[in-house]
Amino acid sequence: MLRFRVAVALYAFGLASFTQALPQTYELKVHRPVGSTECTHARIRETQLHRGLAARDVEAQNFVAPSYDGKTTNEYWSIFAREEAILRRELASLCSNANGLELVMPTPLVPEDGSQVILSSAGASASMGGVEVPPLEVRLIAGSGPSDNRVDLTFFSDGYLPEEKHQFFKDVKFLVDSISANQTYHSVAPLMNFWAAYTPSKQSGVGVYGLPLDTPFGLYRDGTELRGLYYAKPEVARAACDSLGSKCDYPVLVGNDQLYGGLGGEFVTITPSPINGPLVLRHELGHSVINVGEEYDGGYAYFGVNAAAKIEAHMSWEHWMTSPPTDGELPHVERAVMPLQDYAWTMLNATTPWKTTFQSAGTYARHLVRFSLSGLPYTRDLKVTLDGVDLGWEAKKGLGIDRWHYDIPRDEPLSPGNHEVAFWLQDALLEGSAQLCSVEILEFGYPDEFHAEPAFYGVFPTFSEKNETSYRPTNEDCLMRITNEPNFCSVCVEGLWMSLLPRVDLVDDSSSTCIYDAPTGRWMRELSVELVDLADRGTYVTSWSRNGLPLPEWANATKVELPDLYALGDYSVDVRFVTEEIRADPHGYSTGYSDFTVRHRCRRH
């Protein structure tokens, strides 16, 4: 049978159609030190759609994180609107110094199409608020669709010499594959693109002792400890990201170093450490993308879908709880306490052990000794004791001198009174490199008081640096609590979907096509929607209607045909994505929509 297609004009309306231009969306980014009414940075840029604006004039989110140099703690605001004037009003309400604040209005320099571009900085400074854009060689590492309908993560190079360019692209591919291929971000990967943007450096590596090297963004460590990785040139990083337009929703600065380091905030910083790089990256991206705070003890920022400041009858993650309370009752709080938390950041020496004491009430069933170390490659190098008893610490195999977090659980109660934990360096040759980063003691209640089993969702206490209590959904099922863990808890996974889906329309494209059947001499009309490829992540449910009347015979179809003779009319298709990873979607972000108006009959050409 001879059939051929003739493309005809598509009359499609509504948010879900990409055959016509979408309403422009603008984003205001504001930085404000915690406790201050004055802002330190503000800029407005064009961005892709935010589906929350279909129901509201403004969509806003904010989080708390260290500043680029770690010296202050900032609130970082991202506010979306369809009009610049609305964002200027929001700026005035957030910043008491709005009238005197320089408002940057960047213009993208990179075309939307193409998977590889080379951007010269010549002539770029004027459009980036007077900051020169570094030369960028941009490559697509992994992706599934157009940047104006995907969330784009872009990795920028720092400390890579020209002869190390190949290594940079290799490092980024390693990091991207590690977080998206099999776990963590795998289920949402079809909503994302991953880019690598190379800029040559004049020096290799990252700075130490607070001194950046001659690199594009100036990444450095505060000392030599394997902890935060700061950057000296935030204005250059902003210019580089803004120059890429919709290809840079979440920027990541990659420092050329093989040891632990990273930071969340305006920019995620990371190293391609073979052991720690992917672990730190997925944790820091959790802060930025899901917009959540910590779950581990000893932090200062607890917010988002995985945190609650108080106990309520209806916790925000109630729909995930294993045993939710009956109506009107408060949920059970798992019984635990943290008698010791110390970010020591101290170099160990073989002459005198590092010691500290703590008190236990003696009313808990078991306890956990948790600590992190660096510069200790072998088990023989260190002895860890509690009340003089060797805890049998063993170094992680293959770690080398990189940092690692260790847990030593002890299924016995601590006696009431004082206790002492000590770290004994066994090899004097390691002085100057062997470091105790942190140590804490946790005590847990009896089985009827504390659920330690994996996959149990309830209300677990978390203790801040001030020993203030907030609450989280699981014991230790989430990488936002245990960096060594490979996966988010279900609450954070759902939060990940709810953070990405507002920026992506499930309908990538839609079309109306005429098909001519030569043997019968009849024309057929084909209506189709191309959906974001989430087929192996869940199920799409589609519902069609014509002139307002449902068409159940087309249920769950993405492509339909009907005789052209009867095709004139108004058609719509509602799309819903169903996955076990989403139990609550109050804003309808897991849905999509497209409609068609067929006004003309098909014609021979």
N, C-alpha and C positions, 0 to 999 in steps of 0.2 A: 504494500500500500504506500503510495506516494503522499507524504505530508510535508509541508514546509511552514516556517514561521515568518510572520511579518510583524516587526515591532511597531506598536502604535503609541500615541501619546497616553501617558498615565495621569489620571486626575486623582491624586491621592492627598488626603488631608489628615491632620492629627499628628501628635508627637511621634508616633512610631514610624512614620514614613521618611525615608532618606532620599526620596527622589526629588524633594523640594527642599529649599534651604530652611534650616531650623531657626527659630528665634534666637537672636544673639544672647549669649550669657556672659556676664562679667564676674570676675572674682576679685575681692578685696582681701589682701593679706596684711595683717597688722601684728606687730610685736610690741608687747607692753610688759615691763618688769612687774613681777608679782608684788602687789601692795602699792603700786604706783598708778596714778591716773594719766601720766604722760607716756606717750608712745615713742618708740625709738626708730620704727620703720613702718612705712605704709606704701603699698603699690596696688594699682588696679590693672588687671590684664584681661584680655579676651580669653575665654576658655570654652570648653565643650558644654553640652547641656547638663543641667542638674534637674532631674525629673521632679524633685520636690517643689520646684517653682511652678509646677502646674496647679498647685493648690495654695501656695503661699508666695508673697512678694519677696521674701528673704529666706534664705536657708543658711544657717550659721553653724559652725563647729569650732571648738577650741580645745587646746590641751596645754599642759604645763610641762616644760622641759628645760634643761640647761641652755644657756646662751652658747654661741659659737666658741667662746673661749672658756666656758665653764665657770665664769666669775659671778654670774647672776643667774637667777631662775626667771624665765619668761613665760607669759601667756602668749600662745600663738593662735591667732584667729584666721579662719578662712570663711569669708562671707560671700554668698552668691546672690545675684539679682539680675534682672533683665535690663536694668537701666543704671547708668553710671550715677545719676542723681541720687538714686536710692542708696547706693554705696557711700556716697559722700555724706549723706545724712548719718549713716551708720558709723562712719569714721568720726564725725563730730560727737556722737554719743559715747564712743569708746575712748577718745583721746582729748584730754583737756587742752592739749597744745596743738589741736588739729589745724588751726589757722596758720601756725608757724612751721608746720611739719612739711618737709618736701615730699610731695606725692609723685612717685615714679609711675610713668605710663609706658611700659615697654611695648615694642612692636616685634613680632616674630620675624626672623630672617631666613627661616628654612621653609621650603614648600612642603605641603602636606603629603604629597605623593613621593614615592621612592623609598627604598629600603636602605640606601646608603647615600650620604651626602658629605661633601667636604666644604666646610664653611671657613672662609678667610675672614679675619677680623678687620680687614681694611674697610674703613668707612662705617664701621658698625657702632662706634662709640656714641654717636649722637642719638641713636634710637634706643639706647639702653641707659638713658639717664646720665650720660656723660662717662659711663664706665666702659672701658674697652672690652669687647667680647673676645675671649681667647679663640685661636683657631681650633676648630673641632672637626674631627673625622668621625662621622656617625654611622654606625652599622646596626642593623636589626639582628639581635641575637635569637630571639624567639618571639613569635607573635601570631595573632589570629585574625586581625582585621584592621580597618582604618583607624587612625589615631583619634579622629573626631567621634568615634563610637567605641573606644576602648580606654582603659586606664593605663597610662604609660609610665613605666619605671625606667629611669635613665641613669646609667652608671658613668660617672666622670672620672678620668684618670688623674692621679696626683703622685708625683715622684717616679714616673716612668720616663726614662730617657728615650730618644728616638729609636735606638736599637732595641728597646724593650717594648715597643708598640705591640708586636705580636704576642708578647707575654701578657699584656694588659687584656687584649681581646680573649685570650685563653683563660685568664683569671675570671673575667666576667662570665664567660660561658660556664665555667666550673660553679660559680656562685648561683647563677640562674638555674642550671640543671639541678643543683642540690636542693633548691627550695621549691621548684615547680614540677619536676619530672615525676616524682613518686609520692610526695608527701607535702604537708604544710599548705602550700599555695596551689597544689595540683588541681583540686576540684574547681577553683576559680580561675585557673590559667586561661581558659578561653575568653575571659573578660579583659585580659591584659596583654600588653606588648612590653618587651624588654629590649632596651637599647644600650649600646656602649658608645660613649663619646670620648675619643682620644684627643688629648692635648699634650704635646711633648713638654718635658721638664728639663731644667738645666742641671738638676741634681737628682740622684736616685735615692728613694727611701722616704721615711718620714722623720721629722725633727724630734728632738728630745730636749728635756730640761726647759720646756717652754719656748724653744727657738725653732721656728719653721725653716725649712730649706728653701732654695730658690725653685719653687714649684708654682703651678697656676693658682692653687687654692690654699697653699701653706699649711698642710696637715702636720700636726705635731702632738707629742705626748707631753703632759705637764712635767713629768720627771722621766724616769725610766720604767716605772711600774706599768704593768700590762692592764690598763684600765681604759679611761676615756681617750678618745682620739679627736682633738680639737682642730679648728681651722682658723687661719688668720685673715682670710680674704672673703668674707661672706658676700661682699658686694660683687665680686667677680663671679662667684658661684651663682648668684641670682641672675646676673647678666647672661651667663652661659645657659642656664635653664630657660630663661624667658626667651632667648633667641630661638629656641626650638619649638616654641608655641605649644601645641597640643601633644607634641612628642615628649613633653616633660611635665608630668603631673606630680610624680614623686622622685626627686633627685637623690642620688646616692653618690657620695664621694669615696673613691677607692684609693686607699693609701698603699703604696708599694712596700709592704712589709709582711713577713710570714708569721708574725706572732699576734696574739689576741689584741684586739682594740676595737673600739666603736663608740658611737654616741647617737642618741636620738635627738629630735628637735626639728628646727627648720630644714636641715639637711641631715640625712642619715650618713654617718661615716662608718667605714668598714675596712678591714684588711682581708686579703684572700688567704688567711691562715688555713692550711689544709684541715686542721682539727676544729678550729673555732669559728672560722669565717662564716660558714652557712648558719651555725647556731646563733651567732650574734646578729647576723643580718635578719633572719626571720623574726627574732625577738624585737629588734629595733623597728622593723617594718610593721610589726604588730602595733606599736605605739602610734606610728604615723598613719597607717592605712585604716586600721580598725578604730583608731582614736580611743585607745584604752591606756590606763596607767599600769603600774606594776602589780604583780601578785606575790612577789617574794617579800620576805620580811626585811625591815631595815631601810625601806625606801621612804620617799616623801610625797609621791603623787599616786593616789589611788582613785581612779575615776573610770567611767565608761561602763559598758555592759557587763564587765567581769568584776565589778566592785560595788559595794554598798556601804554607806557611812553608818547606817543604823539598821536594826532588825525591825522588819515590818511584816504584817500578816501576809502581804503579797510582795514577795521579792521580785525584782525585774526578771530573774531567770526561773521563776516559778514553773514555767511550762517545761523546763528540763529537769526538775527535781525528781529524784527517785521516789521519795515519800513526801509529797507536799502536805502541808498541814490542812486540817479540816477548816472549814469556814470560820473565821473569827479568831482562830488560834495563831500564836506566833510560832514560827518554825524552830525546830531544835537547833541549837548552836553546838557544833562539835567542840568538845572540851580539850583545849590545848593552851600552852603558855610558853613564853620565850624568856627564860631567866637570864640569858646572855646573848648579846649581839654587839660585835666589835669589828668595825672596818679598820683593822690594824695597819695595813699597808706598811709593814716593817720588814727590813732586811734581817734575816736570821744570822746568828753567829754560833760557832761551835763552842765558845767558852761559856756562854750563859744562855740557858733556854728562855724562850719567850713564854711567860706565864700570865694567867689572869684567873680571878676567882669569881664565883657566883653563888647565889643561894637558891636552894630548892625547898619547896614546902613539903616535899616527900609524899604528896597525895596523888601522884600520877603513876600509871601502870608501866610506862616505858619512856625512853628518851632517845634523842638523835643528836649526834655530834656532826655538824655541817661546817665545812671550811673550804677555802679556795687557796691554791698555791701556785707559784710559778718558779721556774729555775731549778726544779727538782726532778730530774729525769728517771731516777732509779729508787726503788723501795729502800735500798740500803742507806740512802742519803738522809733519811729523816725518821724520827720516832715521835709518835703522838701519844700522849698519856692523859688519862683522866683519873685524878686521885692516885697517881703513881702507877696505874695499870696501863700497860701497853695496849693500845686499841687495834694494833695490827694493820696500820695503814699500808696500802700498796699503791705505788705509782701507776698511773694509766700507761699501758704499754704503747710505745710508739709516739708518746707525747713530746719527748725532748724537753726543752726548757719552756714550752708554752704554758699558759695558765689553764687550770682545770678546777672544777668544783667537785668536791668529794662529800659523800654521806657515809657515816658509820652508824647504823641503827643498833640499838641495844635493847633487847626485849626484857628489860628488868627496870624496876623503879629506882630512882635516886633516893637516897636517905635524906631526911630533913637536915637542913643546915648548910654549911659552907662546902664548896667543892672547888677543885683546881684543875684546869686544863693547861697542858704545856706542850710546846713544840721544841724538839731537841734536834738541832742540826748535827749530823754525824760526820760531815766532811768539811774541813776548814777551807778546802780549795773552792767551795761553792759560795763562800762569803762574798757579798757584793752582787750576787745574782739570785740566790735562794731567797724567796720572799713569801711571807705569810700575808695574804691579801685580806682575808676576812675569816671570822669564826663566829658561830652561834650555837646555842644549845636550845633544843625544843623538847618539851615534855607533852605526852599525850595521855588522854584518859583511857579507861578500860573499854573493852569492846562495846559495851552498851552505852558508852559515853562518846566514843569517837570512831567513826567509820573510816578505816584506812584503805579499804579495798578499792581497786581501780574501777572507774566508770560509775562511782557513786556520786550523785549530785545532791548537794545539800547546802549548808551554811557553815563555812569554815573561817575561823578568825585569822586575820593577818595583822602583824604588828609593825608599826612604822618605826622610823629612826628615833622618834620621841616616845616609843612604846605605846602609841595610841592604836586603838583597835578599829579595823574595818573588816569587811567580810567578802569572801570570794566563793565561787560555786563548787570547786572540787578540792580534794586534798592536794595531790601533786600530779594531776593529769594534764597540765597545761604548760607549754613552753614559756608563757608569760610569768610563771613561777619558777620553773626549773629550766634554765637555759639549755641544759643537756638533753631535754626531752625533744623529740622530733615533731610533735604535733600540738596544735591548739586543742583546748577543750571544746566541747560542742557549743558552749555559749559564745566563745570567741569566734568559732567558725561561722556561726549564724551572724555574728556581728560583722565578720569579713564580707559575707554576701550583702548585708544591708549597707555596707559602706561603698561597695563597688557598683552594685546594681543601679543606684540613683544616677550614676554617670554613664551608664550604658543602656541603650535601647535594645531590647531583645529582638526587635525586627531590624535586621541589618539593611534590608532592601525589600522593595515590593515592585511588582510589574504586572502589566496587563498586555497580553500578546494575542494576536490573531493567528490561527493555524488553519491552513487550507488543506482539505482532504480531496485530492484530485479525482479519485475514482467516483466519489459521490457528488463532487462539485459543491460540497458544503463547507462553510466557514464555521470554525469553533472559536470560542473565546476562552482563553486561559488566564486565570488570576492566580498569582502566587506570591508568597512571602518567603524571604530568605531569613532564617533565624540564626542567631548566634549559636555556634555548634556546641551545645551542652548535652548532646545525646547520651553520652556515657556517664554524665553526672546526675541525671535525673530524667524526667519525662516532661514533654511539652503536651499541653492540652489546648486545642484550638476550637473555637466556636464561631461559626459563620452566620451572617444574616443578610437578607436582601430586602431593601425598602422597609427596614425595621422588623421584619419577620424572621425568626430563627430558621436555619437550614440544618436540621439534625443529621441529614444524610451526608453532610460535609464535615462532620465532627472529626477533629484531630487531623484534618488534612492541612497541608501547607501549599498544595497546588490543586486547583479544581478546573474542570472544563465544562462548558455548557454550549449548546447551539447558539451561534451568533444571532440567529433570528429572534431569540427570546432573551438576549443578554442585556439589553438596555436597563439601567437602573442604578441604585446606590447599594454598594456592598460594604460590609465591614467584617473584620475578623478580630476576635479577642484572643490573646495568647496568655497562657499561664504556665510558668515553669514550676514543676513540683519536684522537690528533693527532700530526703529525710534530714538534710542538714538545715532546713528552714522550717521551724515550727510556728513562728510568729512573724507576720509581715504587716504591721499596722498601716503602712503607707502604700501598700500595693506595688512595691518595687519589683516583685517577681512576676509582674504582668506586663503585657505589651498590647499594642493596638495599631491597626492600620485600616484605612478605608479607601474605597475606589468608587469613582463615578464613571460609568460607561455611558457616554452621551452619543456615540456614533457607531454605526454598523461598520463591520469590516469591509474592505474594498480590495479588489485585485489591483496589483501594481505591475 
